[in-house]
């Protein structure tokens, strides 16, 4: 019997010889991978030196130092920039490693960059509300930076959920924000292509929070992974075999995996309020969001706004972000469309070339 007879479907060769070669190649990769894994040490995260300058409980404000850049230049921007990330993941995604760092790109262009680290909530934080996160923590960090630089207002860059928080803060405290940048920020939570929102709208959030207290990080991660089960449960790890003999590529993979699963639990009451007001009630569009005893009116966002969104974002579809243009009160509203996905906008080589430069140029024109 001729076992080498070809059997192919389209571009794929399923002959016995081809399958044997494929199996042999996988074995070689796995053997090489065992050696490579022994060479991989502790994976570092965050490429840029930073120092703590303010804190409130578990929340810490850091200032990045530009001295790590090749020429050691001090910031040239007159107005500092604060980055506010989402609660569901750690903020070092914007400074993951030297060649994948939006922060490093901003520093290289002279920006004075701060970042807010929300920390890891525990049971003592069960009753924190959105007002705590937005007015107390984000507001406290902004007030510290304003005082340290003797400024009435600073620049604010909000990412994903941090962008929604930034919009709320800017609407409630418009005189304290000079320029606002939102990045992959959901605004219309009821667009047809928002799979995550379609799921969450059917969840009994009161029952969930009343039962669990804080929402476990593992539950949140599983939800995000199941939005793309083939890509994130199967294809990614099959593809890992191809880089098992490449130490640098393997370290990059492990660094990203660590970030994905290094997720804080969610403070129960804040999660309840955010889910019900934003995802379920579509509060930005309906004008129904309340932070503490105050209503959020996006027409009070009268400072310049740059809205950056990703064309292939499966978590925050472009249509969700672009709804912002019809809601803010400013006449200086701009959009930047990035050809990539929700994570690629921070770590892809295209992002390193395009995003820091675009943000810097936009701010420079408005930060005299």
N, C-alpha and C positions, 0 to 999 in steps of 0.2 A: 504494500500500500504506500503510495507516495504522500508522505506527510508534509512535503514542502509545497504542495500545490497551493497557489495563491487563492485567497478568498478575501475580496475587498468590497467595501461599501463606500462609495464616494471616495474621499481622500484617505480612508482608513484601511490598513492592511491587517487582516486577521488570519493570515496564514500561520502555520505552526512555526515556521522559521522566524517570522516577525514577532510572534508572541514570546518565543524563547529568547530572542534578542532583548526584548523589552524587559522580561523577567531578570535577565542577566544584568541589564543596566541598573535596574532598581536595587539588586543585591549589591552591586558595586557602590552605588550611592549610599546605601545603608551602612556598609562597612566603613566607607570614608567618613560618614556622619558620626560613627562611634569615636573615631579619632578626633574629629572636629569638636565634638561636645566636651571632650577632656581639655581642650584648649580654651574654651569659653569660660571666663571668670564671671565675677559679679558684673551685672549690666548696669551701667550708669544712666541716669536720667537727668535731663536739663544741662544744656551746654554752656549756659551763661551764668557767671557769678552774680549773686544777688544778696541783699541783706535785709533783715527784718527792720522795719521802721515804725510799725504800729501794730497793735493787736487788740482784740476784744474777745475774750474767751478763747474759743478754738479758731477764730478767724484771724488771719494774719495778712498784713500788707507788706509786700516786698518791693524794693527798688532795685532794678537791674543796674549793673555797673558796666559801662562801656570800656573799661580798661582791658577787658579780655580781647578786644578787637586788635587787629594787627598793629595799628598806629597809636592805640591808646587814647584816642581823642575823647574829650569830654562832650556831653550833649550840646548841640547848637540850638535846638528848638527852645523857644522862649516859654512855651506852654507845655507842661508835662502831659503824658498820656497814660491813663489807667485802663488796664484790661480787666474786664469782669467776665469770667467763664461761667459755664453751667454748673449746677450743683451735682449732676449725675456722674461726672467724671472729673479726674484730676486736671488742674490747669496746665501741667507741664507739657501737654500736647502742643502748645504754641512755642515750646523751646525743647523739643524732644531730644535732638542731637545737633551737632555743629552744622551739618549740611541739611538739616530739616528743622529750621527755627525761624518762625516769623519774627520773634523777638530780636534775634540776632540781625535780621535784615533791617528792622526798624532802627536799632542802635547804630548800625553802620551808616545810616542816612542821617544821623544826628538827633533822633528822637530820644526823649527822656522818659523811660518806660517803667511803669509800676504794674504790679499784678496782685490781685486779691485771691488769697487761698482760703476757701470756705472751711477747710478742715474735715474731720470725720465726726459727724453727729453720733451721739450715743443716747442712752435712755433719758439722760438728764435734759436732752434737747427736744424731747417728744412734743412739747407744746410751743416751740418756736413758730412764729407766724411769718407770713410774707412781709409784714411791716418790719419785723426784726431784720430780715435779710436785706430789704431794700432801703429802709430809712436809717436803721441803726448801724448795720455792718457796712453796706455800700456807702451810705451817707457819711458814716464816721470816717471811712477811708478817704473819701473825697474832701471832707473838711480838714483832715490832717494834711493832705497834699496842698490844699489851698493855703493853709496857714504856713506851711514850710516854705512855700514859694512866694508868699505875699501876693496872692492872686485872688480875684473875686470868683473866677471860673477856670476850669481845666477841661482838657479833652478826654472823652470817654469812649472806649471801644468795647461794646458788649457782644459776646459770642453765644449763639444758640439761646438757651434759656437765660444766660447772662445778658443777652441782647434785649429780651423781654423785660428783665429787671431794669436794665438801663433806660428803656423807653418809659417805664413807670416812674423811675427816679427823675428823669428829665422833665416829664410832664408835671410832677409835683414840685420840682425845685429848678425851674428853668434858668434862673439867674446864676446857678452854680456850674452850668455846663456851657462851655464856649463852642465846642464842636462835638457832634455825636456820630460815631461810626457803629453801625450794626452789621454783624457778619453772620450769615446763615441763621437768621433770626425769624422764628415763626410769628406771623401777625394775624393772618386769617387761618384759623385752625380748622376750618370746615371746607377746605378745598377738596374736590372729589378725589384727587390723586394722593391725599395724605392718609396712607394706610394706618399709621400709628394712631392718628386721631380717630379714625373710624373704629378702631379697636377700643380705645380708651373711653369713647363716648358711651359704650355699653357696660362699663364696669361700675359696680356699686362701690364707689370710693368710700362712702361713709362706713360701710360694713368692713371694708378692707382695713381702714385706719383704726377703727374701733377694735378690731380683732388683733391686728399686728402691732399697733403703736407705730414705731418707725417702720418704713418700708425697706425690706432687706435689699442690699445691692445685688445679690444673686438673682432675685426675682426680676429686678429691672434689667439686668444684663440678658437674661433669658428672653425677655420680651423683645429687646432690640435685635438679638441674634435670629429670632424666628421670623423677623421681617424679610430676611434673605437666607432661608435655611440651607439651600444648596451651596450658595457661595460661602457662607460663614461657618457652616458645620462640616462640610465635606471638601469642597474644592480648595479651600485655603490650606487644609492640612495635607491633601494629596500633593498640592504644589510645593509643600515644604520639602518633599523628597528631592526635588530638583536643586535645592540650595544646601543640602546637608553637607556637602564637601566645601562650602564657601563660608569661612569663619565670619567674615564681615557681614555677609548677607544674613547668616543665621542670627548674629547678634541683633541686627536690625529687626528681624522677625520677632525675636524674644522681647525686645524693647517695646514693640507695638503690642504684643500679647499682654505684657505686664500692664501697660496703660489701660487696655480694654478691661481687664479684670481687677484693676486697682480702683474700685468704685466705692464711694462712701454710701452708707445707708442714707435714706431720705427722712428728715424730720417729719413726723406724722402730720401735724397740723398744717405746716407749710405745703406739704404734698397734697393734702386734701384741698386747700384753698387754690393752689395752682391748677390742679386737675379740673376742679369744678368750674372755676372762673374762666380759665383760658381754653382748655381743651373742650370741655363739655358745653359751656355757655358762649364760647367764642367772644369773650368779653371785649377785646380790642375793637372788633367790628361792631358789636352791639353798644359799646360805650358803657358797659355795666361793671367794669372792674373797680373794686374798692380795696385800697390798701389802708388798713386800720379804719379810721372814720372818714377818709378822704376818697373822693372819686378821681379816677384817672381819665383825663381828657387829653387825648393825643394832639388836639389842636393847640394846646399850650406848648408843644414842642416847637419852639420858634427859632431855635438855633440851627445853623447849617447841619444837614444830615447826609451822610454817605451810606447807602444801603448796599452791602456786598452779599451776593447770593451765588450758589453753585448750580450750574445747569443740570447736573445729574444727581442731585441730592435726593436720596430716598427717605430721609427723615424730615427735612424741611423743603418741600418742593418750591421751585422758584415762584409759583403763583401765590404761595403763602407769604413769602417775603415781600413780593412786589406790591401787595396790598397796602403796604405802609405809605406809599406815595400819595394816596388819596385821603389819608387820615391826619398827617402831621400839619402843623400850622405854618411851617417855614416856607418861604419862597425859594430857598436855596436847598433843593433836594436833588441828589444825584444817585445814580445806580451804577454798580460795577458787576457785570456778569462774568463769572469765572467758569471756564470749561473744565469741570471736574466734579467730584462728589463731596459729601459732607466732611470726610476726613482728609481727602486729597487737597482741600483748600488750605490745610496747614502744612502738609508734609511732602507733597509732590514737588518735583523739580520745577515744574511750571509755576507752582505757587511761590516758590522762593524767588523766582525772577519777577513775577508780576505783582503779587499782593502787597509786600512792603513798599515797593516803589509807588504804586497807585495810592495807597493810604498816605504815605509821606507827602507826595505832591499835592494831594487834596488838602491835607492839613496845612502845609506850608503856605498855600494861597489864602488861608483863612485865619492864621494864628499870629498875625503881626501884633 
